[in-house]
Amino acid sequence: MVGLQYLKYTLVQEKAIAFPTDAGLYYKLHEVLVRAAKLHNVQPRQNYSRVAKRALSKQGHYSHAKQYRRAHKETKR
């Protein structure tokens, strides 16, 4: 079997890279600040974790539906 050549087929799959959106960055910043406050024993009256999580979800849904004014309101929330 000397002299045989093999064809090697490789399929390159694209990676699912998500661009950082403003809303996502705000949400990550919120999480970091809440974690830092907890680490330094600072007790805020409220940390708005549930509100922030829901606002991020709604913002994504509104953007996908091209309802950009509503999405912007959720981003500010």
Secondary structure as GFF3:
##gff-version 3
##sequence-region A 1 77
A	DSSP	alpha_helix	22	39	.	.	.	ID=ss1
A	DSSP	alpha_helix	49	64	.	.	.	ID=ss2
A	DSSP	alpha_helix	68	76	.	.	.	ID=ss3
###
